Amino acid sequence: MTDTPETLRTALQTALTSHSMLEIDGLHAFEFTLDEMLQIESMDGRERKVWRFSLAQIDSAEFDVKLQSWVINDGNADHRIVVLNAFAASDDDEEDEQG
């Protein structure tokens, strides 16, 4: 992540629109939603794990520049979230061929 969003909420909204993935506490999240709260789901072996964070907790998250991740507290413990940017194939070759 070279361009760090100002807030975790902004990073999450961008991740949703770009179909990016999240990593939480070292686990890749297979699903996450953001509406009245953030809900993240992941599998740890055969165990399904679910994290839920309020909007206030999201807004108070801090970015760790050294580790390029967000630190968020759920009221019990700190959790580390990494937004993994999705890569999309470019249509540049097709445009050159058509032009």
C-alpha positions as CSV (number, residue, x, y, z in Angstrom):
1,M,0.0,0.0,0.0
2,T,1.7,3.2,-1.1
3,D,-1.3,5.5,-0.9
4,T,-2.6,5.3,2.6
5,P,-6.2,6.3,3.0
6,E,-6.9,8.8,5.8
7,T,-9.2,6.4,7.6
8,L,-9.8,2.7,7.8
9,R,-13.4,3.3,6.8
10,T,-12.2,4.9,3.5
11,A,-9.9,2.0,2.9
12,L,-12.7,-0.5,3.5
13,Q,-15.1,1.3,1.2
14,T,-12.5,1.4,-1.5
15,A,-11.8,-2.3,-0.9
16,L,-15.5,-3.2,-1.4
17,T,-15.8,-1.3,-4.7
18,S,-12.5,-2.8,-6.0
19,H,-13.3,-6.3,-4.8
20,S,-10.1,-6.3,-2.7
21,M,-9.5,-8.8,0.1
22,L,-8.7,-8.2,3.7
23,E,-6.3,-10.0,6.0
24,I,-7.1,-9.9,9.7
25,D,-4.7,-11.2,12.4
26,G,-2.7,-13.0,9.6
27,L,-5.8,-14.8,8.2
28,H,-7.2,-14.0,4.7
29,A,-10.8,-12.9,5.0
30,F,-13.1,-14.7,2.5
31,E,-15.9,-12.2,3.1
32,F,-16.5,-8.9,4.7
33,T,-19.3,-6.4,4.8
34,L,-19.5,-2.8,5.9
35,D,-22.8,-1.2,6.7
36,E,-23.9,-0.3,10.3
37,M,-20.8,-2.3,11.3
38,L,-17.8,-4.1,9.8
39,Q,-18.1,-7.9,9.8
40,I,-15.2,-10.0,8.6
41,E,-15.3,-13.8,8.1
42,S,-12.3,-16.1,7.7
43,M,-11.4,-19.8,8.1
44,D,-8.7,-20.9,10.5
45,G,-8.2,-24.5,9.5
46,R,-11.8,-25.9,9.9
47,E,-12.9,-23.2,12.3
48,R,-14.9,-20.3,11.0
49,K,-14.0,-17.0,12.7
50,V,-16.1,-13.9,12.7
51,W,-15.0,-10.4,13.8
52,R,-17.5,-7.5,14.3
53,F,-16.5,-3.9,14.7
54,S,-18.7,-0.9,15.3
55,L,-18.4,2.2,13.1
56,A,-16.9,4.0,16.1
57,Q,-14.2,1.3,16.5
58,I,-13.5,1.6,12.7
59,D,-13.1,5.4,13.0
60,S,-10.7,5.1,15.9
61,A,-8.4,2.6,14.1
62,E,-4.9,3.7,13.6
63,F,-2.6,3.0,10.6
64,D,0.8,1.4,11.5
65,V,3.2,2.8,8.9
66,K,6.0,0.4,9.7
67,L,3.8,-2.7,9.3
68,Q,1.5,-1.1,6.6
69,S,-1.7,-2.2,8.5
70,W,-4.5,-0.9,10.5
71,V,-4.8,-1.6,14.2
72,I,-8.4,-1.8,15.5
73,N,-9.6,-2.7,19.0
74,D,-12.9,-4.6,19.5
75,G,-13.1,-3.7,23.1
76,N,-11.2,-6.8,24.2
77,A,-8.1,-6.9,22.1
78,D,-6.2,-5.2,19.2
79,H,-6.5,-6.7,15.8
80,R,-4.4,-6.0,12.7
81,I,-6.1,-5.5,9.3
82,V,-4.3,-5.3,6.0
83,V,-6.2,-4.2,2.9
84,L,-4.9,-6.3,0.0
85,N,-5.4,-4.3,-3.2
86,A,-7.0,-6.2,-6.1
87,F,-5.4,-6.2,-9.5
88,A,-7.4,-6.0,-12.6
89,A,-6.3,-6.8,-16.1
90,S,-5.8,-3.9,-18.4
91,D,-7.8,-3.4,-21.6
92,D,-5.0,-1.4,-23.1
93,D,-4.0,-4.1,-25.6
94,E,-7.6,-4.4,-26.9
95,E,-7.9,-0.7,-27.3
96,D,-4.6,-0.6,-29.3
97,E,-5.8,-3.4,-31.6
98,Q,-9.2,-1.7,-32.2
99,G,-7.6,1.8,-32.8
